[in-house]
Amino acid sequence: MSTSCVYPLPTEHAFRLAKLAGYDGVEVMVTRDEVTQDASALLALSAKYDLPILSIHAPVLLLTHFVWGRDPRIKLEKSAELAKTIGASTVVVHPPFRWQSGYAENFLDIAREIQSATGVEIAVENMFTWKVAGRSLKAYSPGWDPTDMDCDAVTLDFSHAALSGRDSLQMALALGSRLRHVHLCDGSASLEEGRVFDEHLLPGRGTQPVAEVLAHLAAENWSGSIVAEVNTRKSKTEQERLELLIETIAFARAHAALPARPPRFARSRRALAALMPGKQS
């Protein structure tokens, strides 16, 4: 489960809810929360909740513009160093923005250099076109679609596929062995169809063939990671948020032919109360 599932709550909330919902590990989205940037703090949370940190999401969002400075190469290097230190195998990174000159022009070479130097896989995530005043804007370079890039590893995000008007199953088939990481979510429509924001719906609540992609990966004995990255911000209580996270992992286990695990929440409300003290909001 990605820590972004509980954003903007503190990082420990993500570990606690991931444990309760029955996830196997955590992906840490590096944000302005200093815990996400601190290997010692992350390892302490990993030990406390008995959850390995499987991947790091580099701070590439606009809201993390000043995290680790403004040089995008340094951000990616620090992300890989953090991943190596805590034992995570993968760094998820977005394609560069076009205005990040130098870095954008050499992005694929930079990614390979960092991967070779650290032994951490750099998985480039599919994005989407932007629209400004009704006109499409090419925000990314070399592009938003890694199926067209000469990159070694790719992260497939279903919400981004929906927003770009792409079929995620076709993307998965086109990527073949380069598909190494999946952000489990869903989306309902594309920019061309009037959708204006990135939804990150629960899987099965949108229009993408999420179940079919998971079944395909299972049939291929795929060895990558499936990481929940869903939006739970409308949840009014921690319990509501937890139930959404349980629904998400149940979907994954059902369609990727993974062994079923009863969520800890269902087994012990007393444990839930102990791990979520005080007022739930």
C-alpha positions in Angstrom: 0.0 0.0 0.0 1.3 3.4 -0.9 1.5 6.0 1.9 -0.3 8.3 -0.5 -3.5 6.4 0.2 -3.8 8.3 3.5 -2.4 11.7 2.4 -2.2 14.2 4.0 -2.2 12.2 7.3 1.2 11.5 8.9 3.2 8.6 7.5 2.7 6.3 10.6 -1.0 6.3 9.8 -0.3 4.6 6.5 1.8 1.9 8.2 -0.9 1.3 10.8 -3.7 1.0 8.3 -1.7 -1.1 5.9 -1.1 -3.5 8.8 -4.7 -3.6 9.8 -6.0 -4.1 6.3 -3.6 -7.0 5.6 -1.1 -5.6 3.1 2.2 -7.3 2.6 4.3 -4.1 2.5 4.4 -0.4 1.9 5.5 2.1 -0.8 6.7 5.4 0.6 5.8 8.5 -1.3 8.5 11.1 -0.5 6.8 14.3 0.5 7.4 17.3 2.8 6.8 15.0 5.7 10.3 14.6 7.0 9.6 11.0 8.1 9.4 10.0 4.4 12.9 11.3 3.8 14.5 9.7 6.8 15.8 6.1 6.4 16.1 5.6 10.2 12.5 6.8 10.8 11.2 4.6 8.0 13.1 1.5 9.2 11.7 2.1 12.7 8.1 2.2 11.3 8.8 -0.9 9.2 10.0 -2.8 12.3 7.1 -1.5 14.5 4.4 -2.7 12.2 6.3 -5.6 10.7 5.9 -4.4 7.2 8.7 -4.2 4.6 9.2 -1.1 2.5 9.1 -2.4 -1.0 9.4 0.8 -3.0 10.0 4.6 -2.9 8.1 7.1 -5.0 10.5 9.9 -5.9 9.3 13.5 -5.0 8.3 14.5 -8.5 4.9 16.1 -7.8 4.4 19.9 -7.9 3.6 19.9 -4.2 7.1 18.3 -3.5 8.9 20.8 -5.7 11.4 21.9 -3.0 11.9 18.5 -1.3 15.6 17.7 -1.6 16.2 20.9 -3.5 15.2 21.8 -7.1 17.5 19.6 -9.1 15.4 16.6 -10.4 18.5 14.5 -10.9 19.5 14.9 -7.2 15.9 14.1 -6.2 16.1 10.8 -8.1 19.6 10.0 -6.8 18.5 10.6 -3.2 15.4 8.5 -3.8 17.5 5.6 -5.0 19.9 6.0 -2.1 17.0 6.0 0.3 15.6 2.8 -1.3 19.0 1.1 -1.1 19.5 2.0 2.5 16.1 0.6 3.7 16.1 -2.4 1.4 13.5 -1.3 -1.1 13.9 -2.7 -4.6 12.2 -0.1 -6.7 12.0 3.7 -7.2 8.9 5.0 -9.0 9.5 8.2 -11.0 7.5 10.3 -13.4 8.8 11.4 -16.7 10.4 14.9 -16.5 8.6 18.0 -17.2 9.6 19.6 -20.5 11.0 22.7 -18.8 13.5 20.6 -16.8 16.1 21.1 -19.5 19.2 18.9 -19.3 17.5 16.4 -17.0 14.7 15.9 -19.5 17.1 15.5 -22.5 19.1 12.9 -20.7 16.5 11.3 -18.5 16.7 7.8 -19.7 20.5 7.7 -19.5 20.3 9.2 -16.0 17.8 6.6 -14.9 20.1 3.8 -16.1 23.1 5.3 -14.5 21.4 5.6 -11.1 20.0 2.1 -11.5 23.4 0.7 -12.3 25.1 2.5 -9.4 22.6 1.6 -6.7 21.1 -1.7 -7.9 17.6 -0.2 -7.4 15.2 -0.5 -10.3 14.0 2.8 -11.7 10.4 2.3 -12.9 9.0 5.1 -15.1 5.3 5.8 -14.5 2.8 6.5 -17.3 1.3 9.9 -17.1 -1.2 11.9 -19.3 -1.4 15.0 -21.4 -2.5 18.3 -19.7 -5.1 20.7 -20.8 -4.9 24.5 -20.5 -7.8 26.7 -21.7 -9.2 23.7 -23.5 -5.9 23.0 -25.4 -3.7 20.0 -24.9 -0.3 20.8 -23.4 2.7 18.5 -23.9 4.0 18.7 -20.3 6.4 15.8 -20.3 9.6 15.0 -22.1 10.4 12.6 -23.7 6.7 12.0 -23.3 3.9 10.9 -20.9 3.7 7.3 -22.3 6.6 5.0 -21.3 5.4 2.3 -23.8 7.1 4.6 -26.4 10.3 5.1 -24.4 13.5 3.2 -24.3 13.3 2.6 -20.6 14.1 -0.7 -18.8 11.2 -0.7 -16.2 7.8 0.8 -16.1 5.1 1.5 -13.5 1.5 1.2 -14.8 -1.0 3.5 -13.2 -4.7 2.8 -14.1 -6.0 6.2 -13.1 -3.4 7.9 -15.4 -4.3 5.4 -18.2 -7.9 6.4 -17.9 -7.1 10.2 -17.9 -5.0 9.8 -21.0 -7.7 7.7 -22.8 -5.5 4.6 -23.0 -6.5 1.0 -22.4 -4.4 -0.3 -19.6 -4.6 -4.0 -20.8 -3.2 -2.9 -24.2 -0.5 -1.0 -22.4 0.4 -4.0 -20.2 0.6 -6.3 -23.3 2.8 -3.7 -25.1 5.2 -3.4 -22.2 5.7 -7.1 -21.8 8.6 -7.8 -19.4 9.3 -4.1 -19.0 6.2 -3.8 -16.8 7.6 -4.2 -13.3 5.3 -2.2 -11.0 1.6 -1.5 -10.8 -0.3 1.3 -9.1 -3.6 -0.3 -8.2 -6.5 2.1 -8.7 -9.0 3.0 -11.4 -10.4 6.0 -13.4 -13.7 6.7 -15.1 -12.9 9.0 -18.1 -10.3 10.8 -20.1 -9.5 14.5 -20.5 -11.1 14.3 -23.9 -14.3 13.1 -22.3 -14.4 16.0 -19.9 -12.5 14.5 -16.9 -10.3 17.2 -15.4 -8.5 15.6 -12.5 -6.7 12.4 -11.6 -9.2 10.3 -9.7 -7.4 7.2 -8.2 -10.7 5.5 -7.6 -10.8 2.1 -5.9 -10.2 -0.7 -8.5 -13.5 -1.8 -10.1 -15.2 1.5 -9.6 -14.0 3.0 -12.8 -13.8 1.9 -16.5 -10.3 0.5 -16.8 -9.9 -3.3 -17.3 -8.1 -3.6 -13.9 -9.3 -7.1 -13.2 -8.2 -8.3 -16.7 -4.7 -6.8 -16.2 -4.3 -8.5 -12.8 -5.5 -11.8 -14.3 -3.0 -11.4 -17.2 -0.1 -10.8 -14.8 -1.1 -13.8 -12.7 -1.2 -16.0 -15.8 2.3 -14.8 -16.7 3.7 -15.6 -13.3 4.6 -12.0 -13.0 7.1 -11.1 -10.3 6.6 -7.4 -9.9 4.7 -5.4 -7.2 1.0 -4.4 -7.0 0.8 -1.3 -4.9 -2.6 0.2 -3.9 -2.6 4.0 -4.7 -6.2 5.0 -4.1 -7.8 8.2 -2.9 -9.5 8.0 0.5 -9.6 11.7 1.3 -13.4 11.8 1.4 -13.5 9.3 4.3 -15.0 10.9 7.4 -13.4 8.4 9.9 -10.4 6.1 10.1 -12.8 3.2 10.0 -14.3 4.3 6.6 -10.8 4.8 5.3 -9.8 1.3 6.5 -12.8 -0.3 4.8 -11.8 1.3 1.5 -8.3 -0.1 1.9 -9.6 -3.6 2.7 -11.9 -3.5 -0.4 -8.8 -2.6 -2.5 -6.6 -5.4 -1.3 -9.6 -7.9 -1.6 -9.9 -6.9 -5.2 -6.2 -7.5 -5.8 -6.2 -10.9 -4.1 -9.3 -12.0 -6.0 -8.2 -11.0 -9.5 -4.4 -11.6 -9.2 -5.0 -15.1 -7.8 -3.3 -14.2 -4.6 -4.0 -16.1 -1.4 -6.8 -14.7 0.6 -6.0 -13.2 4.0 -8.7 -12.1 6.4 -8.0 -8.5 7.3 -6.9 -7.9 10.9 -9.7 -5.3 11.2 -12.3 -8.1 10.6 -10.6 -10.4 13.1 -10.1 -7.9 16.0 -12.0 -4.7 16.7 -10.1 -4.6 20.0 -6.8 -4.5 18.0 -8.3 -1.7 15.9 -9.1 0.3 18.9 -5.6 -0.2 20.3 -3.9 0.9 17.1 -6.2 3.9 16.5 -6.5 5.5 19.9 -8.5 8.6 20.6 -11.2 10.2 18.4 -11.4 8.9 14.8 -11.6 11.6 12.2 
